[in-house]
Amino acid sequence: MQSLVIVAHGSHLNPDSATPTHTHADTIRATGAFDEVRTGFWKEEPSLREVLRTARGDEIYVVPLFISEGYFTERVIPRELRLEGWDPELWESDGISADTATLVASDIGTEVHYCGPVGTHEAMTDVLIRRGESVTGDPSVGDGFGFAVVGHGTERNENSAKAIEYHTERIRETGRFDEVKALYMDEEPEVDDVTEHFESDDIIVVPLFIADGFHTQEDIPEDMGLTDDYRKGYDVPAEVDGHRIWYGGAVGTEELTADVILERAADAGADIGDAVARIRQQTKPTTGAAGD
Amino acid sequence: MSVVEPALSETQLAAFREQLVDGEIDHDGLAAEYDADEDTYHIETPDQQTTVSADELGRVAAEQAAYITNWYFYTQQVGTEIKQAFCQWLELADERPVPDRYVALESGVDREWGQLIITTTVSPDGTRHYDVRHVDDSDAAADALTTHTDPFDARDIGTVDADGRYRPLRTAPSLKQGWIFPDLTAAEVYEAVEAFYPATIVNWYREGRDELDIDHWRDEQDRQSGIYNLITVLPDEAVDWAAAACCDDSQCLKRREWQLSEDEPLDADGGDGVFPCRGPCSMVVAAGREWAKLERQKTQTYEFELTPSEKEQLEAVIDAVADDEIDEIREADVGDGANRYRVRYLREKRVDEDGNLSGTPTHPEDVHDGEDEDHGDSDG
């Protein structure tokens, strides 16, 4: 019996924080790739401290729905899950290459496969591009478009910027968009000046965040000038300084993120059959939608 | 009274025979074994002992058939031990033997779990059915409630209260009414309850086996890192206030089992909930961090000019907010100290334009400590 346990931050204040976690859990549950899919949270219930005891599998795969390696993935989650003998060195990561470590969780006395975060998996690049397609309503979007991947910056976590740069480079390598750039909230190049960093008339902007909240719904739209008051909302696309900004919001809400969770578990040895292919097909945006 | 007439299906009989080839059955009042030499089945239930051939298995007496359908349901349909224990608790299995249980299940057995009422009924083949709804909807007609079939819908039902406010604490007694899961399977009722009240069943199960691991406050303090390190300086007496404030039954339906430490019980009431709380939750830790900051301030003597009724009014306001009774105060009931008009009147009279009560500044010019936490004294 295989169990998937998705662990995420959650919030005491924002009910939307856990929404992507639950949505992706539902998507994966529907594939039948795992006998059970459980979710656990730092700020909600079940807590990280108690989530493993809700899982019944012989093989348990824990996937952190977090953007980057750092304090939570290296310290808080292993501590709360009670992973015996945990050391971040077990991942042998350069900051974006964590894959998996298998350790006994003393809470349940059995081994669990502790995977690297969703945000640094290479498949996350595809999710960013998919968000570009869904926000423009164009499955072949690319020509004439710039693409900005937005992150916090290094102020709180050095690896956060590494993840942004990693995906920015991978999107650039596809050659699909005219320009691809990393922008930050805390440091240069800043997302506030998005239009100064792109020559393209059309710019897709996607924050590499797991859930929508204060930063993605309030800060970034106001900082970019999409709106002077987030409560009034903003247009997609919105005209700013002669550019059209296609703002996608947190990438983690894109349905295809479920695929990255599966990939993480598969990399750790889970037998998921053709679930990845099915999710990729199932989550494709319907063509001919907005923007045509 | 009509009684469920147990009916053994071919599938059940096949499973029964198959199990007995592997070994004896000893389950919930049913003992059975297969004699390969004689090709007979010996079946014992509290009131009957029979030895029958394979052909006669399908025609055993009603009591024995009931025990076999019960064995089949629990061992072949329910799954894990935790689910079995929970389903047995739901039908008060400890209190009566299977035939009596089936009689009770005919009309339905009700159990409460937090604000849920779960009614178990049984089909002639022993399959249980579970009706789950809000306890305050127990008498409502099913068609007056919104029907749900997917147990994971429970997650969304429990996300906001009746006023649409987010419920970060799933075990807060603020579950909204108006919904029903009219017919869940054993596996589904487990998932629905798990979604309404995460991890409560497994912790209840562990407690029942004397295996519940408690994280006391001092364990929690020792484990924290980052911004929550601050809870290490929360004074011990404040932990009692925090538990009384947050963990009372009026605020959370879990029964608090954690103390200051194993040898240092808290005075606050832990509550009467069915399911235990095995450690300070993230809400308590986050609140504890805030109180740790506030408790670093020194007390200060202020002078206020208040009439006796104004002093009592401030106390009434504190009570109304703490007990969440603001919405119950009638619009024109100005006799209630927490009535909005009364409070607005008090503000007009006693609070100056800077928001100071009785015009008394919070930080008089000659006093510098208090607000700046970086310079405040620590009690811890």
Interface residues (C-beta under 8 A of the other chain):
Chain A: S11 H12 L13 N14 P15 H22 D26 R29 W42 K43 E44 E45 P46 S47 R49 E50 V51 R53 T54 R56 Y71 R75 V76 R79 D107
Chain B: T80 I82 F152 R155 T159 V160 Y166 P168 L169 R170 T171 E194 P198 A199 V202 N203 R206 D213 D215 R223 S225 G226 R278 G279 C281 S282 M283 A286
